[in-house]
Amino acid sequence: MDMDVRFDSQVISKRGSFKYLGSIIQGDGEIDEDVTHRIGVEWMKWRLAFGVLCDKKLAPKCKGKFYRAVVRPAMLYGAKRWAAKNSHTQKMKVAEMRILRWMCGHTMMDKIRNEDIR
């Protein structure tokens, strides 16, 4: 049953999703948009910390600690309440590996295993 929602004389249009407390809430109960949004937030945090995370003078161990304290929590915010599918988990792992490889100065062409990068 679709009903118009009104505020005074203004009709509020129905939306498929909306942002609430930093998360994307979808009307169908899925989390696809929220996962994509959180990955985007991770990249924004990474860009803000680019000078630190890609500094060749800084020790990799220090970069890793900084990443785990600042960048990763931005991606995982709200993830405890997700009913994540394997595809969502895989998307987040791929995004994280891209960032970690960039921090180390390596690409996929270097043929270094993910475990070694981590």
Legacy VTK file of the C-alpha trace (Angstrom):
# vtk DataFile Version 3.0
C-alpha trace
ASCII
DATASET POLYDATA
POINTS 118 float
0.000 0.000 0.000
1.732 3.187 -1.226
0.680 6.359 0.521
1.933 9.877 0.036
3.870 11.267 2.956
3.236 14.967 3.426
4.944 17.648 5.415
2.548 20.589 5.503
1.613 20.866 1.833
4.857 19.340 0.500
4.849 15.692 -0.688
7.929 13.748 0.387
9.019 11.390 -2.369
9.756 7.736 -1.634
13.426 6.765 -1.803
15.066 3.394 -2.260
17.883 4.292 0.137
19.002 7.056 2.486
21.971 7.964 4.640
21.602 7.638 8.406
24.449 8.062 10.921
27.065 7.482 8.227
25.468 4.315 6.838
23.350 3.788 3.740
19.994 2.219 4.597
18.322 0.451 1.676
14.586 -0.155 1.533
15.062 -3.744 0.401
17.257 -4.592 3.423
20.408 -5.197 1.349
23.796 -3.675 2.216
25.365 -3.335 -1.260
25.239 0.469 -1.243
26.576 0.643 2.314
29.534 -1.632 1.493
30.382 0.494 -1.550
30.017 3.659 0.533
32.271 2.332 3.319
34.960 1.381 0.772
34.754 4.927 -0.595
35.152 6.311 2.924
38.234 4.120 3.398
39.758 5.571 0.226
38.979 9.117 1.403
40.742 8.475 4.724
43.656 6.932 2.858
43.934 10.023 0.633
43.999 12.255 3.724
46.828 10.149 5.174
48.646 9.656 1.844
51.701 11.651 2.974
52.242 9.376 5.958
51.248 6.046 4.422
53.369 6.424 1.280
56.421 8.012 2.906
59.405 5.837 1.984
61.318 7.055 5.057
58.681 5.685 7.449
59.027 2.068 8.596
56.440 -0.374 7.197
55.536 -1.473 10.726
54.682 2.111 11.677
52.636 2.543 8.486
50.739 -0.643 9.314
49.902 0.552 12.817
48.718 3.898 11.455
46.606 2.151 8.802
44.985 -0.170 11.357
44.250 2.741 13.717
42.970 5.322 11.227
42.022 3.954 7.809
40.627 0.467 8.440
38.129 1.566 11.140
36.624 4.027 8.640
35.772 1.114 6.347
34.525 -1.195 9.082
32.305 1.365 10.848
28.900 -0.254 11.294
30.013 -3.593 9.831
29.107 -5.556 12.990
25.427 -5.227 12.181
25.832 -6.351 8.560
24.624 -9.702 7.323
27.494 -9.717 4.830
27.631 -12.012 1.822
30.853 -13.476 0.476
30.765 -10.923 -2.358
30.701 -8.049 0.162
33.602 -9.500 2.116
35.565 -10.026 -1.091
34.976 -6.411 -2.218
36.326 -5.134 1.082
39.360 -7.439 0.951
40.175 -6.286 -2.583
39.961 -2.619 -1.574
42.173 -3.227 1.442
44.805 -5.094 -0.601
44.911 -2.295 -3.178
45.624 0.203 -0.410
48.230 -2.013 1.268
50.029 -2.616 -2.031
50.055 1.120 -2.738
51.489 1.785 0.739
54.282 -0.723 0.099
54.991 0.651 -3.361
54.102 -2.613 -5.132
51.653 -3.477 -7.889
50.105 -6.764 -8.980
52.777 -6.902 -11.699
55.432 -7.358 -8.996
53.938 -10.815 -8.298
54.172 -10.502 -4.508
51.698 -12.642 -2.584
48.956 -10.967 -0.533
50.189 -12.697 2.636
53.620 -11.124 2.175
52.097 -7.674 1.642
49.975 -8.017 4.805
LINES 1 119
118 0 1 2 3 4 5 6 7 8 9 10 11 12 13 14 15 16 17 18 19 20 21 22 23 24 25 26 27 28 29 30 31 32 33 34 35 36 37 38 39 40 41 42 43 44 45 46 47 48 49 50 51 52 53 54 55 56 57 58 59 60 61 62 63 64 65 66 67 68 69 70 71 72 73 74 75 76 77 78 79 80 81 82 83 84 85 86 87 88 89 90 91 92 93 94 95 96 97 98 99 100 101 102 103 104 105 106 107 108 109 110 111 112 113 114 115 116 117
